Amino acid sequence: MPRTSFKVLFVCLGNICRSPAGENILRHLVKDAGLENVVEIDSAGTHDYHPRKAPDHRMTRILATRGITNHGYGRQFVADDLSNFDLILVMDSENLENILTLDFEKRHIPKVKRMTDFCVEIAHQIPDVPDPYYGGAEGFEFVADLLTDGCRGVLKHIQSIRQ
């Protein structure tokens, strides 16, 4: 397999709702763009709440209706992720703070971004991707819409830096 040239990591709290959804939405878009051999995508949680657990079944069901397979397993973010990824996308302010506290030398700040920074259509008025875990189906739908919008922006970003 050819070496990947760009690595993206999605980060939320527990790594079973938002970040695996972002990972799999971007993977779907990257594949459609023919860049699956160029972009590596992963996800992690800032807390070790759901180690090795599959993505939330409610988000999996919603993504399936959109033709997107939601697979993977929960893992915790580790300090080495700061060096190993080119772009780290956090879902909310708490995740941003948790990640930046691990960057002791403040070398990786430019590559840690809010997911909503890449949204074009939806999220200009909100800084965070809300956690749908304790809510109903409409929260998961909104988060899927928000992540899809942001992932389109991430793909454009990747394509622009590869030119």
C-alpha positions as a Markdown table, in Angstrom:
| # | Residue | x | y | z |
|---|---|---|---|---|
| 1 | Met | 0.0 | 0.0 | 0.0 |
| 2 | Pro | 1.4 | 3.4 | -0.9 |
| 3 | Arg | 2.4 | 5.6 | 2.0 |
| 4 | Thr | -0.2 | 8.1 | 3.0 |
| 5 | Ser | 0.7 | 11.7 | 2.6 |
| 6 | Phe | -1.9 | 13.3 | 4.9 |
| 7 | Lys | -3.3 | 12.1 | 8.2 |
| 8 | Val | -6.5 | 13.4 | 9.8 |
| 9 | Leu | -7.7 | 12.6 | 13.3 |
| 10 | Phe | -11.2 | 13.4 | 14.6 |
| 11 | Val | -11.5 | 13.8 | 18.4 |
| 12 | Cys | -14.6 | 13.9 | 20.7 |
| 13 | Leu | -15.1 | 12.9 | 24.3 |
| 14 | Gly | -15.7 | 9.2 | 24.3 |
| 15 | Asn | -15.1 | 8.3 | 20.6 |
| 16 | Ile | -18.3 | 6.5 | 19.9 |
| 17 | Cys | -20.6 | 9.2 | 18.4 |
| 18 | Arg | -19.2 | 12.3 | 16.8 |
| 19 | Ser | -15.5 | 11.5 | 16.1 |
| 20 | Pro | -16.2 | 8.0 | 14.5 |
| 21 | Ala | -19.0 | 9.6 | 12.5 |
| 22 | Gly | -16.6 | 12.3 | 11.2 |
| 23 | Glu | -14.0 | 9.7 | 10.5 |
| 24 | Asn | -16.4 | 7.6 | 8.4 |
| 25 | Ile | -18.1 | 10.5 | 6.6 |
| 26 | Leu | -14.7 | 11.8 | 5.6 |
| 27 | Arg | -13.5 | 8.3 | 4.6 |
| 28 | His | -16.6 | 8.1 | 2.3 |
| 29 | Leu | -15.9 | 11.5 | 0.7 |
| 30 | Val | -12.2 | 10.7 | 0.3 |
| 31 | Lys | -13.0 | 7.4 | -1.4 |
| 32 | Asp | -15.5 | 9.2 | -3.8 |
| 33 | Ala | -12.7 | 11.7 | -4.6 |
| 34 | Gly | -10.2 | 8.9 | -5.3 |
| 35 | Leu | -7.9 | 9.9 | -2.5 |
| 36 | Glu | -8.2 | 6.8 | -0.3 |
| 37 | Asn | -4.5 | 5.9 | -0.9 |
| 38 | Val | -3.4 | 9.4 | 0.0 |
| 39 | Val | -5.4 | 10.3 | 3.1 |
| 40 | Glu | -5.4 | 8.3 | 6.4 |
| 41 | Ile | -8.3 | 8.9 | 8.8 |
| 42 | Asp | -8.8 | 7.9 | 12.4 |
| 43 | Ser | -10.7 | 9.0 | 15.5 |
| 44 | Ala | -10.1 | 9.1 | 19.2 |
| 45 | Gly | -11.6 | 10.3 | 22.5 |
| 46 | Thr | -10.1 | 12.5 | 25.1 |
| 47 | His | -11.5 | 10.2 | 27.8 |
| 48 | Asp | -11.3 | 6.4 | 28.0 |
| 49 | Tyr | -15.0 | 5.9 | 28.5 |
| 50 | His | -15.6 | 3.3 | 25.7 |
| 51 | Pro | -12.3 | 1.5 | 25.0 |
| 52 | Arg | -12.6 | -0.8 | 21.9 |
| 53 | Lys | -16.4 | -0.3 | 21.7 |
| 54 | Ala | -18.1 | 0.1 | 18.3 |
| 55 | Pro | -19.6 | 3.4 | 17.3 |
| 56 | Asp | -23.0 | 4.3 | 18.7 |
| 57 | His | -25.8 | 2.3 | 17.0 |
| 58 | Arg | -28.0 | 5.4 | 16.6 |
| 59 | Met | -25.4 | 7.2 | 14.6 |
| 60 | Thr | -24.6 | 4.0 | 12.7 |
| 61 | Arg | -28.2 | 3.7 | 11.7 |
| 62 | Ile | -28.4 | 7.4 | 10.6 |
| 63 | Leu | -25.2 | 7.1 | 8.5 |
| 64 | Ala | -26.4 | 3.9 | 6.9 |
| 65 | Thr | -29.5 | 5.8 | 5.6 |
| 66 | Arg | -27.0 | 8.1 | 3.9 |
| 67 | Gly | -25.0 | 5.2 | 2.4 |
| 68 | Ile | -22.1 | 5.5 | 4.8 |
| 69 | Thr | -20.7 | 2.6 | 6.8 |
| 70 | Asn | -19.9 | 3.6 | 10.4 |
| 71 | His | -17.2 | 1.3 | 11.7 |
| 72 | Gly | -14.2 | 1.4 | 14.0 |
| 73 | Tyr | -13.7 | 1.2 | 17.7 |
| 74 | Gly | -13.2 | 3.6 | 20.6 |
| 75 | Arg | -9.7 | 4.5 | 21.6 |
| 76 | Gln | -8.2 | 7.3 | 23.7 |
| 77 | Phe | -6.2 | 10.2 | 22.3 |
| 78 | Val | -2.5 | 9.9 | 23.3 |
| 79 | Ala | 0.2 | 12.6 | 23.2 |
| 80 | Asp | 1.9 | 10.9 | 20.2 |
| 81 | Asp | -1.2 | 11.6 | 18.1 |
| 82 | Leu | -0.1 | 15.3 | 18.1 |
| 83 | Ser | 3.0 | 14.3 | 16.1 |
| 84 | Asn | 1.5 | 11.5 | 14.1 |
| 85 | Phe | -1.4 | 13.5 | 12.5 |
| 86 | Asp | -1.3 | 16.5 | 10.1 |
| 87 | Leu | -4.8 | 17.7 | 11.1 |
| 88 | Ile | -6.6 | 17.1 | 14.4 |
| 89 | Leu | -10.3 | 18.0 | 14.3 |
| 90 | Val | -11.9 | 18.5 | 17.7 |
| 91 | Met | -15.7 | 18.5 | 18.2 |
| 92 | Asp | -15.9 | 21.1 | 21.1 |
| 93 | Ser | -14.2 | 23.5 | 23.4 |
| 94 | Glu | -13.5 | 20.9 | 26.1 |
| 95 | Asn | -11.8 | 18.6 | 23.6 |
| 96 | Leu | -9.8 | 21.5 | 22.3 |
| 97 | Glu | -8.6 | 22.3 | 25.7 |
| 98 | Asn | -7.8 | 18.7 | 26.6 |
| 99 | Ile | -5.7 | 18.3 | 23.4 |
| 100 | Leu | -3.8 | 21.5 | 23.7 |
| 101 | Thr | -2.8 | 20.7 | 27.3 |
| 102 | Leu | -0.9 | 17.7 | 26.0 |
| 103 | Asp | 1.1 | 20.0 | 23.6 |
| 104 | Phe | 3.7 | 21.0 | 26.2 |
| 105 | Glu | 6.0 | 22.7 | 23.7 |
| 106 | Lys | 3.1 | 24.4 | 21.9 |
| 107 | Arg | 4.4 | 23.0 | 18.5 |
| 108 | His | 1.2 | 21.5 | 17.3 |
| 109 | Ile | -1.3 | 24.3 | 17.9 |
| 110 | Pro | -1.7 | 25.2 | 14.2 |
| 111 | Lys | -2.9 | 21.7 | 13.3 |
| 112 | Val | -5.5 | 21.4 | 16.0 |
| 113 | Lys | -8.8 | 22.9 | 14.6 |
| 114 | Arg | -12.4 | 22.9 | 15.5 |
| 115 | Met | -14.5 | 20.7 | 13.2 |
| 116 | Thr | -16.9 | 23.7 | 12.7 |
| 117 | Asp | -14.0 | 25.7 | 11.2 |
| 118 | Phe | -14.5 | 23.7 | 8.1 |
| 119 | Cys | -18.3 | 24.0 | 7.9 |
| 120 | Val | -19.6 | 26.1 | 5.0 |
| 121 | Glu | -23.4 | 25.8 | 5.1 |
| 122 | Ile | -24.4 | 25.1 | 8.8 |
| 123 | Ala | -22.2 | 26.0 | 11.7 |
| 124 | His | -21.1 | 29.6 | 11.4 |
| 125 | Gln | -23.1 | 30.6 | 14.4 |
| 126 | Ile | -22.0 | 27.7 | 16.7 |
| 127 | Pro | -18.4 | 26.8 | 17.6 |
| 128 | Asp | -19.1 | 23.2 | 18.7 |
| 129 | Val | -20.5 | 20.0 | 17.3 |
| 130 | Pro | -23.0 | 19.1 | 20.1 |
| 131 | Asp | -22.8 | 15.7 | 21.7 |
| 132 | Pro | -26.0 | 13.8 | 20.7 |
| 133 | Tyr | -25.3 | 10.9 | 23.1 |
| 134 | Tyr | -28.1 | 11.7 | 25.6 |
| 135 | Gly | -30.6 | 13.1 | 23.1 |
| 136 | Gly | -33.0 | 11.8 | 20.6 |
| 137 | Ala | -32.7 | 11.0 | 16.9 |
| 138 | Glu | -33.0 | 14.6 | 15.8 |
| 139 | Gly | -29.7 | 15.4 | 17.6 |
| 140 | Phe | -27.9 | 12.6 | 15.7 |
| 141 | Glu | -29.4 | 13.8 | 12.4 |
| 142 | Phe | -28.2 | 17.4 | 13.1 |
| 143 | Val | -24.7 | 16.1 | 14.1 |
| 144 | Ala | -24.5 | 14.0 | 10.9 |
| 145 | Asp | -25.5 | 17.0 | 8.8 |
| 146 | Leu | -23.0 | 19.2 | 10.6 |
| 147 | Leu | -20.2 | 16.6 | 10.2 |
| 148 | Thr | -21.0 | 16.1 | 6.5 |
| 149 | Asp | -20.8 | 19.8 | 5.9 |
| 150 | Gly | -17.5 | 20.1 | 7.8 |
| 151 | Cys | -16.0 | 17.0 | 6.1 |
| 152 | Arg | -16.7 | 18.5 | 2.7 |
| 153 | Gly | -14.7 | 21.5 | 3.8 |
| 154 | Val | -11.9 | 19.3 | 5.1 |
| 155 | Leu | -11.8 | 17.4 | 1.8 |
| 156 | Lys | -11.5 | 20.8 | -0.1 |
| 157 | His | -8.7 | 21.8 | 2.3 |
| 158 | Ile | -6.8 | 18.6 | 1.7 |
| 159 | Gln | -7.3 | 18.9 | -2.1 |
| 160 | Ser | -6.0 | 22.5 | -1.9 |
| 161 | Ile | -2.8 | 21.7 | -0.1 |
| 162 | Arg | -2.1 | 18.7 | -2.4 |
| 163 | Gln | -2.1 | 20.9 | -5.5 |
